[in-house]
Amino acid sequence: MANALNRTEATRPTAFTAAAVRRDGLGRRRAFSALVAELDRRIVGYAAFATTYNTDIAARELWMHDLYVIPRARSRGVGRALVRAVAREAMRRGLRRLGWGVRGTNAGAMRFYRRLGAHISQTRSVALLAGPLARLAARP
């Protein structure tokens, strides 16, 4: 499902492998946690998240990296249930904020998030990937 999400967002469609899940999601040094949603005894969605620190609020927050529901299960409350479960996890951990990103072109997701009561800022995500990251790090 992570690769399906990546395909819809025009990122590397095969970057997330079973080995990456075992290493980063299930290992001793887990980098993220995930919840899955089921309908009719089939997994139809997931949310992946991790604790991080937000200097804007001077507190730890839960950052939801992914929220994905397969197309045939959308509009059935699955996404809402996943976000609710992640919000509960944030509260259980004593965190003050749940954050996530959304592409500006994803109008449907933005409508959904607004219905949940989410604030959508104008902040843009910025990243240095592989080659540019290595080149910048190598400069004197």
C-alpha positions as CSV (number, residue, x, y, z in Angstrom):
1,M,0.0,0.0,0.0
2,A,2.9,2.4,0.7
3,N,4.1,1.9,-2.9
4,A,0.5,2.5,-4.2
5,L,0.5,5.8,-2.3
6,N,3.9,6.6,-3.7
7,R,2.6,6.0,-7.2
8,T,-0.3,8.3,-6.7
9,E,2.1,11.0,-5.5
10,A,4.6,10.5,-8.3
11,T,7.4,9.4,-6.0
12,R,9.6,6.2,-6.2
13,P,6.9,3.5,-6.5
14,T,9.0,0.6,-5.2
15,A,11.1,2.2,-2.5
16,F,9.2,0.6,0.4
17,T,10.0,-3.1,0.5
18,A,9.3,-5.9,3.0
19,A,12.9,-5.7,4.1
20,A,12.5,-1.9,4.8
21,V,9.3,-2.7,6.9
22,R,11.1,-5.3,8.9
23,R,14.2,-3.1,9.5
24,D,12.5,0.2,10.1
25,G,9.0,-0.7,11.3
26,L,9.6,-3.8,13.4
27,G,13.2,-3.8,14.4
28,R,14.8,-2.9,17.7
29,R,15.6,0.6,16.4
30,R,12.1,1.1,15.0
31,A,11.9,4.4,13.0
32,F,8.1,4.4,12.6
33,S,5.0,2.7,13.9
34,A,1.9,1.8,11.8
35,L,-1.7,0.9,12.2
36,V,-3.8,-1.0,9.7
37,A,-7.5,-0.9,9.0
38,E,-9.6,-3.9,8.0
39,L,-12.9,-4.3,6.3
40,D,-14.4,-7.7,5.7
41,R,-11.2,-9.3,7.2
42,R,-9.0,-7.7,4.6
43,I,-6.4,-4.9,5.2
44,V,-7.7,-1.8,3.3
45,G,-5.6,1.0,4.7
46,Y,-2.8,2.1,7.0
47,A,-1.3,5.0,8.8
48,A,2.4,5.3,9.5
49,F,3.7,7.7,12.1
50,A,6.7,8.6,14.3
51,T,7.4,10.9,17.3
52,T,9.4,14.0,16.4
53,Y,10.1,17.4,17.9
54,N,8.4,20.6,16.8
55,T,10.2,23.8,17.7
56,D,7.1,25.9,16.9
57,I,5.4,24.5,20.0
58,A,8.5,23.5,21.9
59,A,7.1,20.0,22.4
60,R,7.2,16.5,20.9
61,E,4.6,15.7,18.3
62,L,3.4,12.7,16.4
63,W,4.0,13.0,12.7
64,M,1.8,10.9,10.4
65,H,4.0,10.1,7.4
66,D,1.4,8.2,5.5
67,L,-2.4,7.8,5.5
68,Y,-3.7,5.5,2.7
69,V,-6.9,3.7,2.1
70,I,-7.4,1.6,-1.0
71,P,-9.8,3.2,-3.5
72,R,-12.6,0.6,-3.1
73,A,-12.7,1.2,0.7
74,R,-12.8,5.0,0.6
75,S,-15.8,7.0,1.9
76,R,-16.6,4.2,4.3
77,G,-15.0,5.8,7.4
78,V,-11.7,4.0,7.2
79,G,-9.5,7.1,6.9
80,R,-11.4,8.8,9.7
81,A,-10.9,5.7,11.9
82,L,-7.2,5.6,11.1
83,V,-6.7,9.3,11.9
84,R,-8.7,8.9,15.1
85,A,-6.5,5.9,16.1
86,V,-3.3,7.9,15.5
87,A,-4.7,10.8,17.5
88,R,-5.4,8.5,20.3
89,E,-1.9,7.2,20.2
90,A,-0.6,10.8,20.3
91,M,-2.7,11.4,23.4
92,R,-1.6,8.1,25.0
93,R,2.0,9.3,24.5
94,G,1.3,12.6,26.1
95,L,2.0,14.5,22.9
96,R,0.6,18.0,22.1
97,R,0.2,17.8,18.4
98,L,-0.5,15.5,15.5
99,G,0.9,16.7,12.2
100,W,1.1,15.5,8.6
101,G,1.6,16.8,5.1
102,V,-0.7,16.9,2.1
103,R,0.0,17.8,-1.5
104,G,-1.6,21.0,-2.6
105,T,-3.0,19.2,-5.6
106,N,-4.9,16.7,-3.5
107,A,-8.2,18.6,-3.1
108,G,-10.1,15.5,-1.9
109,A,-7.6,14.9,0.9
110,M,-7.7,18.5,2.0
111,R,-11.6,18.5,2.1
112,F,-11.4,15.3,4.2
113,Y,-8.8,16.8,6.6
114,R,-10.8,20.0,7.0
115,R,-13.9,17.9,8.0
116,L,-11.7,16.4,10.7
117,G,-11.0,19.9,12.0
118,A,-7.4,20.0,10.7
119,H,-5.7,23.3,10.0
120,I,-4.0,23.3,6.6
121,S,-1.1,25.8,6.5
122,Q,0.7,27.2,3.5
123,T,4.0,25.7,4.6
124,R,5.8,23.7,1.8
125,S,7.9,20.6,2.4
126,V,11.5,20.9,1.3
127,A,14.0,18.0,1.0
128,L,17.4,17.2,-0.2
129,L,17.4,13.8,-1.8
130,A,20.3,11.3,-2.6
131,G,22.6,13.1,-5.1
132,P,22.0,16.7,-4.0
133,L,22.2,15.7,-0.3
134,A,25.6,13.9,-0.9
135,R,26.9,16.8,-3.0
136,L,26.0,19.4,-0.4
137,A,27.5,17.3,2.5
138,A,30.7,16.8,0.6
139,R,31.4,20.5,0.1
140,P,34.1,22.1,2.2
